[in-house]
Amino acid sequence: MKNYNVLVNAIEATHTTLHQNAIKAINKHVTLKNWLVGFYIVEFEQNGEDKAKYGDKLLQRLSDSLNQNAYSARNLRLCRQFYLLYPEISQIIGSQLGQLGIGGASIWQLPIAKLLTVDNELLNRGNAVFARGADNGSNVQVDLEKLIDRLSYTHLVQLFPLNSTEKRSFYESECIKGNWSVSELKRQINTLYYERSGMSIDSEKLSLHVNETSEKANLADLIKSPFTFEFLGLKAKEVVYENDLQQALIDNLEEFLIELGHGFCFEAKQKRITIGGEYFFIDLVFYHRILKCHVLVELKTNEAKHEHIGQLKTYINYYKKDIMQPNDNPPVGLLLVTDQNKALIEYAVADSDMPLFVSKYIVELPTKEELEIFIKKELAQH
């Protein structure tokens, strides 16, 4: 190549295309892997010779035997639910795996997997395109291959709790059409978009408005799914969910709090917890040896929002219910918010209705002035 700009453009185009293809391939692998795991479990439950040995404890025992984060009892239960909700994927599983370069010399040699090629009843449960009449009168067409290609497993998990096939089909179709992010899909479900569409005089106008104002999926964000990094064998702390500034603040805040000498003992960074079947990550977790309680720290690099405080209080209540030991004091939360070089520090405790208890915590914790100085110093360096 004689033209330098042509060289740069060629490398950038190659990187972008193959990077996006790699992310798509990983997410399809995750989806198909979880469907197959669900199929294996259901097949064993229905036909396994020694299924009586395990009974209702099968998933926990299986999780213990596999001994991987990706195969917690919860994740195995989701895989099983995935297969039961989408048995029709059996009709495209072979072609999808073939597209990803997975052939007969691998999983297809397993006796249990061969059932997919010989069970005519399983293979003939419908066509590759499913038309499902919705409760609101619409007829929703869902292409299975498009479903697997366009929606990540994390998207699909949001649909599992829905109580009807029609409702799931509606959100599948709208999510694909609008290229929604996972958080947008959750928001539309929580705001009853399906029900509102059924009651709307002009459902097409509503759909247009929803998709014009919706949060679009960022392909690069798909790799941050907990299911994806578990599939890749990564640990939660190896996945950076925050931007560079926030990550730098968190890294330095850890050292800052320990150096203050107030009794902070570091426990975890990006601590993953599960609430209501959903993953959450706490920026920093300490145990305070003087207060004898956990200190949960959340740091945001934008303006203070009500959901930040609500999120922190949710974490506090989780720790109080599931983590706090009999001799511990209730956990305390520390919310640090930065907004245009200004700092806002808020304390929240599990027993915030007890003023003396709050005062006791404030005495032992870093002062707002100390934390403001730290944040301003860090912001100045970035």
N, C-alpha and C positions, 0 to 999 in steps of 0.2 A: 504494500500500500504506500503510494507516494504522498498522499495527503494525510497529514497528522490528524485533522479533525475527523476524517473518515475512520481512522483507526480508533479514536476515542468513542465515536458513535457506535461502531461495530461491537466494541467490548461492552459498552453500557447496554445496548440492545440485547446482546447475548445474556448478560448477567440478569437483566430484568425478566426476560422470557423464561429462562431456565429456573430462576429463583421462584417465580410464581408457579411454574409447573411442579417444582419440588414440593412446595407447600400444599398444592392441590392433591398431589399424590399421597403425601403423608396423611392428610385428613381423610382421603378415601380409604387408605389402609386401616386407619383407626375405625372408621365406620364399619367396614366389611369384617374386620377382625372381631369386633364386638358382636356383630350379628351372628357370626359363626360360633363364637363362644356361647351365645344364648341358645343356638340350635343344638350344640353338643349337650348342654345342660338339660334342655327339655327332652331330648332324645333319651338321655340316661334316665331321667325321672319317669319316662313313660315305658321304657323297655329294658332298662338296666337289670342284669341278673342279680346284682347284690345291692340294689337300691334300698332294700329294707334295712340294711345295716346303718344307713345314714339318715334316712327320713328327713325331718324338717331341718336338721342340722347340716344338711349337705353343703350349702353355700359357705358356711363358716369353716367346715372341715376342708373344703376345696381351697378356700383362701389360705388356710394354714399350710396346706401341702404345696401350693404354688409359691407362697412366700414372696410376693412382689406387690408393690404399691398399686399397680394397675389392676390387681385382682383382689382387692378388698371385698368383703362380703357385700358391701353396698354396691360396688361396681359390678360384681357378678350378678346381683339382683337386677341391676339396670340392663345388663346384657340379656338376661332371660326375658325381661319385660320387652326389650327391643324386638327380639325374635317373635314373641307372642303377638305384638302389635303390628308387625310388618312381615308376616310369613311369606308374602308375595315376592319379597326380595330374592327368594330362592330361584326365581326365573331369570334373573340377570346376574347372579353371583358369579357364574362361570365366566361370562363375557367381561365383567368388571375386573375380576382377578387377572384374566388374560391380558387386558389392556395395561395392567400394572406389572406385567411380566412375571406373574405367578402361575406356573404351569403344573402339569401332572406329576412332576418329579418331586413335589413338595407336599403340601397338605393333602392333596388328593389321594395319596397313598394310605392315608389313615382310614381304617375300616369305617369309622363313624362318619367321615366326610363323604365316603362313596354313596351313602344313603341319598345324598342330594342328586345323584345321577340315576338312581334306580327307583326312587319312590315317585311313581307317576302321579299319585294323589297329591303329593307335596308340590310337584312341578306344574300341576294343572289347576291351581286355585284361582286363576284369572289370567288376564292379559297383561302385557307389559305396561299398558296405560290403563289406569283405573278411573272409572267415572263413578263418583259417589254423590248421591243426592243429599244435599245439605238440608238441615232442619229449617233453614230460612227460605227454602224454595229454590235455591240456586243449584246448579249441577257443576260440581268441581272436578276438573280433569287434572290428574296428577301423573306425570310421566316419571316412572321409577328411576330411570337412568339419570334424568335431570335432577331428581330428588337427591340421589347419591352424589352427583357431581357438584351441585350448587349449595347444599346444606351440610354443614359439618355435623359430626355426632353431637357436639355441644348444643347446636340448634335443636336437633331431634329430641334430646333429653328434655328440653323445655316442654315438648308436646306430650310426653308420656302421661302426665297427670290428667290430661283432658279426658272428659268422660264420654266422648263419642268419636267415632271414626270420622263423621262429617265435620266436626269442629277441627280435628287435626288436619283434615284435608284442606279446609279453608285457610288455616294458618300456613300450611305448607305452600299452597299456591300464592298467597299474598307475600310470604317471605321471599320466595323465589322471584316473583314479579318486582318487588321493591328492593331486592338485594339488601335486606335488613341485617343489621348486626345482631348478635345474640341478645344484647341488652335491649335493643329495639323490639325484638320479638317478645321478650319478657314483658316489656312495657305495654305492648298492644294486647297481650293476653290479660294482663292485670287491669287494663282499662276497658275490658269487655268489648273489644273491637268486633268480634264475631256477632255478639248479641246486638250491638249497635247497628251493624250492617243489616241484620235481619229486620230491624225496626225502621230503618231509614227509607224515606220515600225514593231517594236517588242514591242507591248504594254505589254506583259507579263514581259519582261526584265525591262521595265520602272516601272511596278508595284512592281517588286521585289526590285528594287533600292529605290523606294519611301518608302516602308515599312521597309527596312533595316535601313534607316536613319530617320525614323519618331519618333516623341515623343509619347511614349506609355501612355495610360490612367493609372492613379494611382487610384485604387478603393477608397482609403481614400479621394482623392480630390473631388470625386463626391458629398460628403456631403457638400462641400463648395459652391455649386451652389446657386445663389440667389433664384432660384425657390424652392430649397430644404429648405433653412432656413426660407423662408416665409411660406412654407407648415407646418413647425414645430413650427411656431409662434415665431421665434427668430428675434431679431433686428440685423441690419447690424453690429453694434458695438460688438455684442456678438459672432460674427464669426471671428476667428483669421485667417487671410489669410497669415500672415507673419511668418517667423521662430522666435524662441524665442529671438534671439539677436535683430532682427529688431523691434520686438514688445517692448522689453525693452528700446531700443533707442527712439522709438516714445513716449512711456509713459514718460520717463524722459525729452525728448526734450520739451514736452508740458510745464512742470513745469519750465524748464530752460528759455524758451523764456518769459514766464510771469514774472519770477523773475528778468529778465534783466531790467525791467521798461521802455521799449521802447514804450509802448502803445499797447501791444498785448492784445486783448480780445478774449479768447477762444470761438470758435463756435462749432466745431465738430471734431470727430476722425473717420477715415474710412468713410468719407462722401460719400454716394452713389449718383451718378448722372447718368443720362441716355442720351447718345449721339447716334443718329442714331439707336435707338432701342436696344442699348447694354449698359449693366451696367459697370460703372467704379467706383473705390474707391480712394478718395484722402486721403492720410495719415492723414494730419492735416489741419484744416482750422481756420484761425484767422481773426478778423477784427481789423485793426489798427486805433485807435482813433485819432492819430496825422496826419497820411497820408490820413485818410478817404478812405481806400480801403481794399479789402480782400487780405490776404496773404495765399497762398497755399503752403504747404510744402510736398515734396516727399523725402523719405529717402530710399536708396538702400544699401544693404550690399554686394555689389559686385562692379566690376569695372564700370567706366562710359561708357555708350553706347549711341549711337545717339538716340535710341528709348526712352531713359529716358528723354532727353531734348524735343523730339517731343511730348511725352506724357504730360509733364508739360505744354508745350505751348498750347496743345489742351485744357487742363483744364482752362488755363488762358483765352483763347478765348471764351470758354463756359461761364465762369463767366462774361466776358465783354459783351457778347451778351444777356444772359438770366437772370443774377443775379444783375449786377451793376445797382444802382439807379442813377437818374439824377444828384444828388449832389456828387456822389462818384467819386474818381479818379480811373483810370484803375487798375485792380488787378495786384499783383506782385507774382511771383513764386520763391520758394527757393528750390533748388535741392541739397541734401547732399548725397554724395556717399562715401562709405568706401571701401578701397582695401588694404588688408594686413597692417592694422594699419595706413594707410595713408588716409587723408581726402581730398575730393575735394568738394568745395562749389561753386555753380553757381547760379547767379541771372538771372531771366528772367522776363520781364515785357511786358504787352500788347502793349506798344508803345516803343519798344526797338530801334526804329529808331530816337528817340529823346534823344540825349546824356544828355541834362540838366535835363530831366525828370528822367533818370536813375540815375544820380548823386544825385538828390534830394532823391530818394529812398534809395540809398546806405548810405547816412548820417544818416537816421533814423533807418535803419535796423541793426541788429547785424553785427559786422565786421567778416570777414572771420577768423581772428585770434581767436576771441571769440568762434566761432563755431568749429574751429579745436581743440581748447583746450577741449571743451565739448566732442567731438567725441572720442578723444584720451583717455580721462578720462573714458568714458563709456566702450570703448573697453578693457581697462586695467582691468576692473572689471569683464569681461566675458572671 
